[in-house]
Amino acid sequence: MKNYLLLALFLIIIACQKKEATEKPATVKDEHSFSKPDVAVAKHLDLDIKVDFDTQTISGKASWTIDNISKGNEIIFDENTLTISKVTLGDDEKETQFELGDEVEFHGKPLHITIDSNTTKVNIYYATTKDAVSLQWLTPQQTADKKKPFLFSQGESIWSRTWIPCQDSPGIRFTYNAKVTVPKDLMAVMSAVNPQQKNDTGIYTFKQDKAIPSYLMAIAVGDLGFKSIDKRTGVYAEQSVLDKAAWEFGELGRMVYAAEKLFGPYRWGRYDVLVLPPSFPYGGMENPNLTFLTPGVLAGDRSLTSLLAHELGHSWSGNLVTNATWDDIWLNEGFTTYVEHRIGEAVFGIKEAKMQDILSRKSLYDNMAEYGDNNPDTKLKVDLKGKNPDDGLSYIPYEKGYAFLQTVEQAVGREKFDAFLKEYFNSHAFQSITTEDFVQYFNDHLVKNDKALAEKIQLNDWVYTSKIPSNIIIPVSEDFNTIDSIQKHWRKTGIAGLSQKIKSTNEKQHFIDYLPKDITEKEMTAIDAEFHFTQGGNFVIKRQWFVIAIRQQYKPAYSAIEQFMIATSRTGSLQTLYKEMVKTPEGKIWAKSIFEKAKSGYHLTTVQDLQKTIN
């Protein structure tokens, strides 16, 4: 009996520790949210909304279960461009007072709601407006099938408040249920457990029982179909895209198993992906249970599925363990880039991983050079106070964060680092943490007062300085060495036959990236005739080739460049091309001309970013 009592006591202690680990309250001040979660915090959302394509609005009720920690008389939510019609309290819907505060650029307005000390539920009746940055309403012509309209949301970083009144901080987590009414010929999906086929009512219900931050709230509505890959993975897409997407992502199940073996169990149930129309502004968005993806990843040869490994990786770093503020974005993206490379190595092999490392390192150095010496935005821990937090979403947190973690792995050994990462993800599961939280955990659980190891890793230099520390790993790829040898000699030996030696997407990208700066139009014409970069190739190859074409004023590619830039809304890739264009007066005129033609198909966040570049 004594042993049973000790066992019971042990289990109770473990359960309490587990509860504490997953319910750590947000205590860090987030400069990009008006909310005060240490006073009153939202814990669960019951959402009841209608999606109206005629008016391009979402309207309904957001019922928040709250914890009035201070027992005060107010709770503050974030809202931006919403129309708030009324607010009630409790299940009996007693109407209460609310007030909107002063507007702040990018951030919207604070929504002050009067409550009492015993309030546990706040019901907000609202509607979105045409200015909702997070919502992209597409006409049938803007979709793949060109038959039905489409809607999707993009909440990261602080745009969920433009379609749901919420406490819009990555440091505040909540569960949700939703009832969504859409036209009967369309289907709704969310960042939750999803239906796999249309019903005849147009009413869909959703449940997300894992606590998530607001930026991971997501919705899409369209003429969607679903196809399984294995028992817990599958693909949603428009009908004309569905079979192609299902084939392209055929390795998805293997990726999930590989990630679990490396980093611990996948805790979200199903992992599905949704292929969106081209106006989606990113390569992918890691919404829980349902990653949103650009159609640009559909290369036809599975050559761009490293993007899928990245979004899957967020199921551990980002969704499970989340940056508490946008100043800590590297905790999401640097870790996920590391996870992505490890998944890629496990699924596609070491040769692929080595090539990806070289491409990654080039991206880091290129971006550091673009920002310039001593630029504070090249630190891993950044200061975005007073800024649009989207400005922190450069390649720096991805690639510098990855390079740092790779350095740590080499310093302590892969086996030890893998064990550390598993425990890190497990002990911080469903929590939002700061860089300082990570640094303390890192020192306590990995460095452990080993001064020689700390000096070898140089953590402070990596995280808090605007430089690349001297201990950065210089990757080597035998395959790329072969491409480098070809680069040295092709001007003498000719272009003919090189497409039989340079075949993979990685190899082609590396070849394009290191073409000579004084390449002539005649040489570009010969390369184009051999490889068909202008008219053929996948999304990445086209983008890289078009950078060279713009720089060298290779006019045979101009029409294809314009078509490419009108057909996609991937902000980072478009930025790369527009930045190259505006380096010359003629290019700036051309850039403005393309932008005017294309902007109606771009996501609003893409438009905002590109306007700064062009002007």
Secondary structure, 3 states (H helix, E strand, C coil): CHHHHHHHHHHHHHHHHHHHHHCCCCCCCCCCCCCCCCCCEEEEEEEEEEEECCCCEEEEEEEEEEECCCCCCEEEEEECCCEEEEEEECCCCEEECEEECCCECCCEEEEEEECCCCCCEEEEEEECCCCCCCEEEECHHHCCCCCCCEEEECCCCCCHHHCCCECCCCCCEEEEEEEEECCCCCEEEECCCCCCCCCCCCEEEEEEEEEEEHHHCCEEEECEEEEEEECCEEEEEEHHHHHHHHHHCCCHHHHHHHHHHHHCCCCCCCEEEEECCCCCCCCEECCCCEEEECHHHCCCCCCCCHHHHHHHHCCCECCCEEECCHHHCHHHHHHHHHHHHHHHHHHHCHHHHHHHHHHHHHHHHHHHHHHCCCCHHHCCCCCCCCCCHHHHCCCHHHHHHHHHHHHHHHHHCHHHHHHHHHHHHHHCCCEEECHHHHHHHHHHHHHCCCHHHHHHHCHHHHHHCCCCCCCCCCCCCHHHHHHHHHHHHHHHHCCCCHHHCCCCHHHHHHHHHCCCCCCCHHHHHHHHHHHCCCCCCCHHHHHHHHHHHHHCCCHHHHHHHHHHHHHCCCHHHHHHHHHHHCCCHHHHHHHHHHHHHHHHHCCHHHHHHHHHHHC
